[in-house]
Amino acid sequence: MTDTPPAEITAYIDSFPVEVAERLRRIRGVIRAEAPESQEKMRYGIAAVMLGGRYALHYAGWKNHIGLYPVPRLPEPLESEVGPYRSGKDSVVFPHKSPVPYEVIGRVTAHIVQARPGV
């Protein structure tokens, strides 16, 4: 992964309370592992990942949860695993009061990477 503005992403993550920042760091690491050819950028004030010059995935910390966007409908059984976290058509949220399913985030990222032709 090419860190276009790593300082901006790092500063964004570091702006959260320690527990939330640690979750965001782990999510960032999972995404980087599954999308090594991607670039990171800030977009709409949140962290974003670009694949093949196009925005592919955003992640953000909020007061009560961490969000991942956009997450398209996925093939089964992955969609069933993501289903409990769906919030709206293409968003998934991970409440701070619950464990974050990092392995599911990894599989979602891998699916998005695989679905991008030419990446």
C-alpha positions in Angstrom: 0.0 0.0 0.0 1.3 3.4 -0.9 0.8 5.8 2.0 0.0 9.0 0.1 -0.6 11.1 3.2 0.2 8.7 6.1 0.6 11.6 8.5 -3.0 12.7 7.9 -4.4 9.2 8.4 -2.3 8.7 11.5 -3.4 12.1 12.9 -7.0 11.2 12.2 -6.8 7.9 14.0 -4.8 9.4 16.9 -7.5 12.0 17.4 -9.8 9.4 18.9 -9.9 8.0 22.5 -7.2 5.3 23.0 -9.6 2.3 22.7 -11.2 3.6 19.5 -7.8 4.6 18.0 -6.5 1.1 18.6 -9.5 -0.4 16.8 -9.0 2.0 13.9 -5.3 1.1 13.7 -6.1 -2.6 13.6 -8.7 -2.0 10.9 -6.2 0.0 8.9 -3.7 -2.8 9.2 -6.2 -5.4 8.1 -7.1 -3.3 5.1 -3.5 -2.7 4.2 -2.7 -6.5 4.4 -5.6 -7.3 2.0 -5.0 -4.4 -0.3 -1.2 -3.9 -0.6 -1.4 -2.1 -3.9 -3.9 0.5 -2.7 -3.3 4.1 -1.6 -4.6 5.8 1.5 -6.2 9.3 1.5 -8.4 11.4 3.6 -11.8 12.0 2.0 -14.8 13.7 3.5 -12.8 14.0 6.7 -12.4 10.2 7.1 -9.9 7.6 6.0 -10.2 6.2 2.5 -8.5 3.6 0.4 -8.1 3.9 -3.3 -7.7 1.0 -5.8 -6.8 1.6 -9.4 -7.2 5.3 -8.9 -10.7 5.0 -7.6 -12.0 5.2 -4.1 -12.9 1.7 -2.9 -13.4 1.7 0.9 -13.7 4.3 3.7 -13.5 3.7 7.4 -14.4 6.2 10.1 -14.6 6.5 13.9 -17.8 7.9 15.4 -19.1 8.4 18.9 -20.8 5.0 19.2 -19.3 2.9 16.4 -16.7 2.5 13.6 -18.1 2.5 10.1 -17.0 0.9 6.9 -18.3 2.2 3.6 -19.4 1.4 0.9 -19.8 -2.3 1.4 -21.7 -3.8 -1.5 -23.9 -6.9 -1.2 -21.5 -9.8 -0.9 -21.7 -13.4 -1.9 -22.7 -16.0 0.7 -21.6 -16.9 3.2 -19.8 -13.6 3.6 -23.0 -11.6 3.3 -24.5 -13.5 6.2 -21.5 -12.7 8.4 -21.7 -9.0 7.5 -25.5 -8.9 7.8 -25.7 -8.2 11.6 -23.5 -5.1 11.1 -25.3 -3.6 8.1 -26.7 -0.2 8.6 -28.4 1.0 5.5 -27.8 -0.2 1.9 -24.0 0.0 1.8 -22.7 0.7 5.3 -21.6 -1.6 8.1 -21.1 -0.4 11.7 -19.1 -2.0 14.5 -20.4 -0.7 17.9 -17.7 0.2 20.4 -19.4 -1.9 23.0 -18.9 -5.1 20.9 -15.8 -6.9 19.6 -14.7 -5.9 16.1 -14.8 -8.8 13.6 -11.4 -8.0 12.1 -11.3 -11.3 10.1 -14.7 -10.3 8.5 -13.3 -6.9 7.6 -10.3 -8.7 6.0 -12.6 -10.9 3.9 -14.7 -7.9 2.9 -11.6 -6.0 1.8 -10.3 -9.0 -0.1 -13.6 -9.3 -1.9 -13.6 -5.6 -2.9 -10.0 -5.9 -4.2 -10.9 -9.0 -6.2 -13.9 -7.3 -7.7 -11.8 -4.4 -9.0 -10.6 -5.3 -12.5 -7.1 -4.2 -13.3 -6.0 -3.8 -9.7 
